[in-house]
Amino acid sequence: MPKEFKAGCQRPTIKKKETISEKKDFVKETKKEELQMIKVGKPAPNFNAPGFYDGKFMDFDLSEYKGKWVLLCFYPGDFTFV
């Protein structure tokens, strides 16, 4: 379920995936995620987004709606230059 939060003039928190790194004596290796282009007919990549639902501001996670139809509408804030 979406989590409620208090809206205000603040930046949303970003959840970063942890990368796996292995320490060796003198070599440090880290795995990097490769980003791929979104394909028509394929599952969308998971993401979190703030939204307004039932009179409250909520944090939504796309993975909670897996297997369901989702319509995402984006509206830039009033009086912005977007």
N, C-alpha and C positions, 0 to 999 in steps of 0.2 A: 504494500500500500504506500501511497505517497506520504512523505513526511512534511508536516506543517512547519513553517518558519515565519519569523517576524520580518516583514518587508521594511526596507529603509534604504538610505543612500549608502550602499555598501556593495562591494564586489562579491559575486557569488563564489563559494568555495569550489575548488576544482579537485576532484579525486584523481590522483595520478596512479597509474599502475606501477607496481614495484618491479624493477628489473632485477634479474638474477645475476649476481656477479660472483666470480670465483677468485679467491686470493691465492696466488702462487708466490714463490720466493721473489721473483723479480718481474713477473709478467702479470698484468691485470687484464682480464677479459670481461667484457660486459655484452649482454645480448641486447640488440636493438630491435624494436618492433618495426616491421615494414608496413607502411600505410598503402592500401590499395584503393583504387578508384571504386566507387559504388557502382554496382551493376544492376540493371533493370531485371526484375524477377528474382533477385537474390536477397537474402535477409539483410536488413540494415545493420550497420555497426551499432553496438550498444553505446548509449550516452545518457547523461543526466541533464535535466533542464528545469529551471524554476518556472512555475506557472500559477495561474489563478483558477481555483476550483471551489465551488460551493461557498463563495464569500471569503475564502482564505487563500493565502499564498502557500503553495506546496512545492516540494522538490519531487520531480518525477524521474523514474528510472525506466528506460525503454524495456529492459529485460523482464520487468514485471508484467508486461503486456504481450509476451511471446505467444504466438498462435492466435492473436486477436487482431482485428483491423484497428489501425491507429491513424488518425488524421492530425498532422502537426501544422498549426498555423502560426506564422511569425508576424508580429506587428511591432515595428520600431516605435519607441516612445514618442509621444507628442513633443513637438518643438525641438526635435533633434534633426541633424542634418543628413539623415539617412534617406 
